Amino acid sequence: MFTNRIPLFTLFGIKVGLDYSWFLLAILLVWSLMAGYFPWVLPGLGTWSYLWMAILGAAGLFASIVFHEYGHALVARRFDLPISRITLFIFGGVAEMDDEPRTAAAEFWMAIAGPIASFALAAAMVVLLMIAPLGAESQFGAILGYLAFINLILAVFNLLPAFPLDGGRILRAAVWHFTEDFQKATRIAAATGSVLAVVLIGLGVLNIIGGAFVQGIWQMLLGFFVYSAAGASRAHAELRGTLHGVPVSRIMRRDLVTVPADTPVHTLIEDYFYRHFYKVFPVVDHTGRPVGVIGLKDVASADRSAPTSDIMGALTEDNTVTSNAPAYKVLQTMQRRRNSRMLVIDGHTLHGMVTMRDIMSYLAVRDELEPDSHAEPAAAPRG
């Protein structure tokens, strides 16, 4: 999802990082806290006092967002839904799922875990403010009060029934549970997200007209983000419905050109890359058993007299798939691993190769032949 990430740390096997857009949010947040919020809550302090308070407040907010996302991630792991990354970006944070929830129950508990974590954090700040000898009018007391308030806002806002917010996922889980129809549930949740997006954009326009330029721009940007995310979710649901029940064996190319492992690199270049113009070839041993994969990047600086086996890449889960694998899952894997080609192998038998272009071509042909196929969603397990 995010291609430009700055890694921060790994906790419980989950990597936390920053998208570059986060820095804009950090600057805007520190400026607004320093120039607006803290002078209003605690007037009479100097600029440097407000600056360090703003920095601590911003750091506390980002820690709160990570805590919120870990709520999602750890509950998702309980339902065997892998989440390996949490990324902070301009609109907050996101726990990046490697797959969709398998049941409505998993969707519900994973979605509600984030707001519960934020409510708990807000309550902890209030308790700390009450028992610690700080006082609400002290500088640290003002920071704790801000963090309690902002975590409460974070929880309540995320509970709005609009996708991709947590409330939208809870709505999807409820519709999914009662209709047993994942695609329909996604379309309804995405529609509420689109409505929220239009409302946010409208409020942004009104604020700009009324003179609150920064607030208005922020609301409009958030509205466009929600609208885009809701649309992407709806498109993914339709794609999942169209590819439901389609194994990769139905789409793969069977007429492969294979390269013997003992082929010299200079022969590989002249007789394979320059003759067939493919970017990747499967490598086989003398029995025809697949033993590796070779691509253009592997031969660019290789010794031309060396055998292909010396420079070929290994067969891994990143570049291989079984013939009965669902095409939708294969497409997700390609997108996640940024690999547009995968060999189709069962055991030691090479059946073919599937590319992202093959899957897109299949979808285009099916859309021409069965234009309403995406409107016939497949039933999903009830949870």
DAMO-V917263 format. One record per residue. N is the residue number from 1. RES is the residue in one letter. PHI is phi in radians with two decimals (none if undefined). OMEGA is omega as a letter, one per 20 degrees, with the letter a starting at -180 (none if undefined). D_CENTER is the distance of its C-alpha to the mean C-alpha in Angstrom with 2 decimals. Layout:
N:RES:PHI:OMEGA:D_CENTER
N:RES:PHI:OMEGA:D_CENTER
This chain:
1:M:none:r:4.58
2:F:-1.94:a:7.29
3:T:-1.65:a:10.53
4:N:-1.97:a:12.92
5:R:-1.98:r:12.40
6:I:-1.84:a:15.50
7:P:-1.18:r:15.60
8:L:-1.91:a:17.43
9:F:-2.81:r:18.05
10:T:-2.17:a:17.18
11:L:-2.39:a:18.20
12:F:0.99:r:18.47
13:G:1.35:a:16.75
14:I:-1.95:a:13.48
15:K:-1.47:r:12.98
16:V:-1.94:a:12.84
17:G:-2.56:a:12.73
18:L:-2.01:r:13.28
19:D:-1.46:a:12.15
20:Y:-1.05:r:15.53
21:S:-1.14:a:15.29
22:W:-1.05:a:15.70
23:F:-1.11:r:19.28
24:L:-1.13:r:20.25
25:L:-1.07:a:19.24
26:A:-1.06:a:21.19
27:I:-1.12:a:24.20
28:L:-1.12:a:24.31
29:L:-1.20:r:24.00
30:V:-1.08:r:26.70
31:W:-1.11:a:28.90
32:S:-1.21:r:28.71
33:L:-1.21:a:29.44
34:M:-1.25:a:32.24
35:A:-1.64:a:33.84
36:G:-2.15:a:33.35
37:Y:-1.16:a:32.29
38:F:-1.18:r:34.19
39:P:-1.08:r:37.37
40:W:-1.32:a:37.43
41:V:-1.34:a:36.99
42:L:-2.37:a:39.21
43:P:-1.25:r:41.53
44:G:1.67:r:43.97
45:L:-1.63:a:41.97
46:G:-1.45:a:41.74
47:T:-1.04:a:38.96
48:W:-1.15:r:38.06
49:S:-1.10:r:37.79
50:Y:-1.15:a:35.37
51:L:-1.16:a:33.34
52:W:-1.22:r:32.86
53:M:-1.11:r:32.22
54:A:-1.14:r:29.49
55:I:-1.13:r:27.90
56:L:-1.15:r:28.08
57:G:-1.11:r:26.79
58:A:-1.14:r:23.74
59:A:-1.09:r:23.13
60:G:-1.12:r:23.60
61:L:-1.13:a:21.09
62:F:-1.16:r:18.33
63:A:-1.13:r:19.44
64:S:-1.14:r:19.31
65:I:-1.13:r:15.69
66:V:-1.08:r:14.89
67:F:-1.06:r:17.27
68:H:-1.05:a:15.62
69:E:-1.22:r:12.18
70:Y:-1.16:r:14.26
71:G:-1.01:r:15.89
72:H:-1.07:a:12.84
73:A:-1.13:a:12.12
74:L:-1.24:r:15.81
75:V:-1.23:r:16.53
76:A:-1.03:r:13.75
77:R:-1.08:r:15.47
78:R:-1.06:r:18.70
79:F:-1.77:r:17.69
80:D:1.02:r:16.72
81:L:-1.89:a:13.01
82:P:-1.21:r:11.63
83:I:-2.20:a:9.20
84:S:-1.80:a:10.11
85:R:-2.45:r:8.47
86:I:-2.15:a:8.74
87:T:-2.18:r:8.74
88:L:-1.55:r:11.43
89:F:-2.48:a:11.69
90:I:-1.08:a:14.34
91:F:-1.81:r:13.55
92:G:2.20:a:13.08
93:G:-2.59:r:10.27
94:V:-2.59:r:6.96
95:A:-1.59:a:6.70
96:E:-1.45:a:3.70
97:M:-1.44:r:5.64
98:D:-1.50:a:7.50
99:D:-2.78:r:9.35
100:E:-1.40:r:10.56
101:P:-1.02:a:13.26
102:R:-1.51:a:16.60
103:T:-2.39:r:18.82
104:A:-1.13:r:19.24
105:A:-1.10:r:20.39
106:A:-1.08:r:17.28
107:E:-1.04:a:15.23
108:F:-1.10:a:17.91
109:W:-1.18:r:18.30
110:M:-1.15:a:14.70
111:A:-1.21:a:14.41
112:I:-1.35:a:17.82
113:A:-1.09:a:17.49
114:G:-1.11:r:15.81
115:P:-1.04:r:18.70
116:I:-1.07:r:21.20
117:A:-1.07:a:20.20
118:S:-1.21:r:20.66
119:F:-1.06:a:23.95
120:A:-1.11:r:25.13
121:L:-1.18:r:24.48
122:A:-1.09:r:26.36
123:A:-1.11:r:29.18
124:A:-1.10:r:29.40
125:M:-1.14:r:29.83
126:V:-1.13:r:32.55
127:V:-1.09:r:34.32
128:L:-1.08:r:34.22
129:L:-1.16:a:35.62
130:M:-1.36:a:38.38
131:I:-1.66:a:39.47
132:A:-1.42:a:39.09
133:P:-1.37:a:42.11
134:L:-1.83:a:40.15
135:G:1.50:a:40.97
136:A:-1.11:a:38.78
137:E:-1.65:r:40.66
138:S:-1.44:a:39.93
139:Q:-1.16:r:37.27
140:F:-1.19:r:35.21
141:G:-1.12:r:35.88
142:A:-1.14:r:34.49
143:I:-1.17:r:31.26
144:L:-1.10:r:30.95
145:G:-1.08:r:31.76
146:Y:-1.11:a:29.05
147:L:-1.17:r:26.40
148:A:-1.10:a:27.72
149:F:-1.15:a:27.59
150:I:-1.22:r:24.14
151:N:-1.21:r:22.62
152:L:-1.12:r:24.55
153:I:-1.10:r:23.24
154:L:-1.04:a:19.60
155:A:-1.17:a:20.22
156:V:-1.16:a:22.23
157:F:-1.07:a:20.02
158:N:-1.21:r:16.97
159:L:-1.50:r:19.38
160:L:-1.05:a:20.09
161:P:-1.31:a:19.74
162:A:-2.49:r:17.41
163:F:-1.23:j:13.93
164:P:-1.67:r:11.21
165:L:-1.15:a:13.31
166:D:-1.03:r:14.18
167:G:-1.10:r:17.44
168:G:-1.16:r:16.03
169:R:-1.20:r:14.38
170:I:-1.12:r:17.82
171:L:-1.06:r:19.53
172:R:-1.07:r:17.65
173:A:-1.08:a:18.65
174:A:-1.15:r:22.20
175:V:-1.13:r:22.60
176:W:-1.04:a:21.18
177:H:-1.09:a:23.67
178:F:-1.45:a:26.62
179:T:-1.79:a:26.08
180:E:0.99:a:24.50
181:D:-2.35:a:22.56
182:F:-1.12:a:18.76
183:Q:-1.13:r:18.75
184:K:-1.10:r:21.27
185:A:-1.08:r:19.49
186:T:-1.16:r:16.30
187:R:-1.09:r:18.64
188:I:-1.17:r:20.45
189:A:-1.12:r:17.55
190:A:-1.15:r:16.18
191:A:-1.10:r:19.81
192:T:-1.15:r:20.13
193:G:-1.12:r:17.10
194:S:-1.12:r:18.95
195:V:-1.11:r:22.10
196:L:-1.04:a:20.69
197:A:-1.06:r:19.42
198:V:-1.10:r:22.97
199:V:-1.09:r:24.53
200:L:-1.10:r:22.64
201:I:-1.12:r:23.58
202:G:-1.08:r:27.11
203:L:-1.10:r:27.45
204:G:-1.09:r:26.36
205:V:-1.08:r:29.07
206:L:-1.10:r:31.62
207:N:-1.16:r:30.93
208:I:-1.10:r:31.32
209:I:-1.07:a:34.57
210:G:-1.40:r:35.67
211:G:1.83:r:35.27
212:A:-1.52:a:32.12
213:F:-1.12:a:30.47
214:V:-1.10:r:27.72
215:Q:-1.07:a:26.73
216:G:-1.14:r:26.82
217:I:-1.07:r:24.68
218:W:-1.08:r:22.04
219:Q:-1.13:r:22.12
220:M:-1.16:r:21.97
221:L:-1.09:r:18.94
222:L:-1.10:r:17.14
223:G:-1.09:r:18.51
224:F:-1.13:r:17.32
225:F:-1.11:r:13.70
226:V:-1.08:r:14.00
227:Y:-1.09:r:15.87
228:S:-1.14:a:13.42
229:A:-1.15:r:10.47
230:A:-1.13:r:13.17
231:G:-1.11:r:14.42
232:A:-1.12:r:11.30
233:S:-1.13:r:11.10
234:R:-1.12:r:14.81
235:A:-1.13:r:14.71
236:H:-1.15:r:12.44
237:A:-1.12:r:14.92
238:E:-1.15:r:17.79
239:L:-1.12:r:16.62
240:R:-1.09:r:16.34
241:G:-1.15:a:19.76
242:T:-1.16:a:21.31
243:L:-1.58:a:20.40
244:H:-1.05:r:21.27
245:G:1.38:a:24.04
246:V:-1.68:r:23.95
247:P:-1.37:a:24.21
248:V:-1.13:r:23.42
249:S:-1.11:r:27.21
250:R:-1.34:a:27.81
251:I:-1.90:a:25.93
252:M:-1.10:r:26.61
253:R:-1.59:a:29.39
254:R:-1.70:a:32.33
255:D:-1.49:a:34.63
256:L:-1.46:r:33.32
257:V:-1.83:a:35.16
258:T:-1.81:a:35.19
259:V:-1.98:r:36.45
260:P:-1.06:a:38.93
261:A:-1.10:a:37.95
262:D:-1.57:r:41.29
263:T:-1.17:r:40.96
264:P:-1.09:a:41.71
265:V:-1.05:a:39.07
266:H:-1.14:r:41.53
267:T:-1.23:r:42.06
268:L:-0.99:a:38.34
269:I:-1.18:a:37.96
270:E:-1.28:a:41.04
271:D:-1.62:a:41.02
272:Y:-2.12:a:37.33
273:F:-1.14:a:35.14
274:Y:-1.35:a:37.91
275:R:-1.58:a:39.14
276:H:-1.81:r:36.05
277:F:1.09:r:33.58
278:Y:-1.50:r:30.65
279:K:-1.59:a:28.10
280:V:-2.45:r:27.73
281:F:-2.29:r:30.38
282:P:-1.33:r:30.56
283:V:-1.89:a:33.26
284:V:-2.18:r:35.77
285:D:-1.53:a:38.76
286:H:-1.19:r:42.32
287:T:-1.64:a:41.68
288:G:1.54:r:38.73
289:R:-1.38:a:36.27
290:P:-1.19:a:32.89
291:V:-2.21:a:32.67
292:G:-3.13:r:30.10
293:V:-2.48:a:28.46
294:I:-2.25:a:29.62
295:G:-2.25:a:28.05
296:L:-0.98:a:29.36
297:K:-1.13:a:27.83
298:D:-1.31:a:29.72
299:V:-1.74:a:33.10
300:A:-0.96:a:32.95
301:S:-2.13:a:34.80
302:A:-1.45:r:36.12
303:D:-1.15:a:39.81
304:R:-1.15:a:41.15
305:S:-1.62:a:43.57
306:A:-1.28:r:41.11
307:P:-1.31:a:40.12
308:T:-1.00:a:36.67
309:S:-1.05:a:36.14
310:D:-1.32:a:36.24
311:I:-2.08:a:33.23
312:M:-1.20:r:31.10
313:G:-1.51:a:27.65
314:A:-1.32:r:27.30
315:L:-1.47:a:25.97
316:T:-2.31:r:22.80
317:E:-1.19:r:19.94
318:D:-1.39:a:18.09
319:N:-2.27:r:20.79
320:T:-2.30:r:22.45
321:V:-2.67:r:22.01
322:T:-1.47:a:24.68
323:S:-1.20:a:26.41
324:N:-1.66:r:25.59
325:A:-1.15:r:21.81
326:P:-1.09:a:20.16
327:A:-1.04:a:19.35
328:Y:-1.12:r:16.13
329:K:-1.16:r:14.86
330:V:-1.10:r:16.25
331:L:-1.08:r:14.46
332:Q:-1.05:r:11.03
333:T:-1.10:r:12.42
334:M:-1.04:a:13.72
335:Q:-1.16:a:10.63
336:R:-1.21:a:8.81
337:R:-1.70:r:12.19
338:R:0.93:r:13.33
339:N:-2.24:a:16.45
340:S:-1.58:a:18.12
341:R:-2.41:r:21.01
342:M:-2.44:r:21.59
343:L:-1.38:r:25.02
344:V:-1.76:a:25.95
345:I:-2.34:r:28.04
346:D:-2.02:a:29.68
347:G:1.14:r:31.46
348:H:-1.96:a:33.44
349:T:-1.90:r:33.57
350:L:-1.57:a:31.77
351:H:-1.71:a:31.31
352:G:3.01:r:29.46
353:M:-2.43:r:26.40
354:V:-2.13:r:23.50
355:T:-2.10:r:21.68
356:M:-1.08:r:18.89
357:R:-1.12:r:21.84
358:D:-1.08:a:23.63
359:I:-1.15:r:20.96
360:M:-1.13:r:20.79
361:S:-1.16:r:24.61
362:Y:-1.05:a:24.86
363:L:-1.12:a:22.83
364:A:-1.13:r:25.07
365:V:-1.15:r:28.21
366:R:-1.13:r:27.29
367:D:-1.14:r:26.57
368:E:-1.27:a:30.08
369:L:-1.43:a:31.77
370:E:-2.31:a:30.02
371:P:-1.07:a:28.71
372:D:-1.79:a:28.16
373:S:-1.10:a:26.35
374:H:-1.26:a:22.97
375:A:-1.55:r:24.91
376:E:-1.98:a:25.95
377:P:-1.16:r:22.98
378:A:-1.47:r:23.21
379:A:-1.22:r:23.93
380:A:-1.99:a:21.52
381:P:-1.07:r:22.87
382:R:-1.49:a:24.05
383:G:-2.22:none:23.06
